[in-house]
């Protein structure tokens, strides 16, 4: 489930295909042992009460590396991210970044998609790849036993540096995405989300749907995917994170092996500026449903914005704290207008959206929307109470260790620290900075950054 107060981005990975298995007894035992260790690695908390020590260096080709030793389990988590998300799609060909990430697993070095899946499975390793609006990411989870780790790293490097992007796989993936688009058109939530991003960003790259649209998908050729990979999957555009049961010397060897052979390349140009909305805009989309989906918002903040912590803590009180938030209290608890109502900032490379949302019965939507706007306007004008602020700080700081309770989560945070140009001291400073936020800082930040009278409103319903 999407955590609207999360301090980093977790890229959803494509599910692995079901594979026919014909291994012998030893292979079955290996799979069971590996599966148990993978489960433990993803769920067991790290036995540290301080923020992990981050070691950082840069490869000769420009790739930036972030490493944390974690010896509780014989596992290593590798994540390589690139500034190669949907915001880098060519004009008129939205969906190229998503297809590139998806098709990495489809073939490399003479291996088919089935070969790749079966080899990772036989090694007890997991591979994932995908792209969102900002970044493309590849992930490897492996045991540190050399007989398992070395071939897993070799295969990972081949996929990263020399994918084959088979034509037949492109045809299949294109058809799958066209089906997904047709399915989205039947989902009021998806219709609302896409209209909302278009309303906020217009012709900016963030306004495009990452999976593309029907004309763009049909126009994407294999050459477009090869060109995207060649341009953006390069050292100068890469951030590599490693977390696990390995030494610094091992980490340096592993990084050189998987990313050191990437061509150096160059970083892409900065994304276009996101402009503030000049006036309010309202869009109503008819949809045959008994409920209406409502989204209200504006461009918010970039990930390295100096107002991040006051807005983050303030939003927890406004609508990010679930049932204890003001929006939930006024819309759900007092009036029963919606089962779920929320708000969140989605900080990105350039300002991502600030969003308020709810679902409600068609007959109640005007009332629900009016109350949601009233709550926002009052919060912007007056800010939080001292009691609300104290409770929010306790919850945020108390839950922070859960964001560091697995190698995978730490690797994701390290990647965000690098990609969004955050300081290496970010994890050490997170709790002190949350605790230092005052009610006045929240009021000041919301009054400067949030404009209730200049927001996009999208309503999709009957």
ABEGO torsion letter per residue (X at the ends): XBBAABABBBBBBBBBBBBBBABBAAAAAAAAAAAAAAAAAAABBBBBABBBBBBBBBBAAGBBBBBBBBAABBBBBBBBBBBABAAABBBGABGAAAAAAAAAAAEBGGBBAAAAAAAAAAAGBBBBBEBBAABBBBBBBBBABAAAAAAAAAAAAAAAABBAGBAAAAAAAAAAAAAAAAAAAABAAAAAAAAAAAAAAEABAAABBAAEBAAAAAABBAAAAAAAAAAABBAAABBBBBBEBBBAAAAAAAAAAAAAABBAEBBBBBBBBBBBBABBBBBBBBBBBABBBBBBEBBBBBAABAAAAAAAAAAAAAAAAEAABAAAAAAAAAAGABABBBBBBBBBABBBBBBBBBBBBAAAAAAAAAAAAAAAAAAAAAEBBAAAAAAAAAAAAAAAAAAAABAAAAAAAAAAAAAAGBBAAAAAAAAAAAAABBAAAAAAAAAAABBAABBBBBBBBX
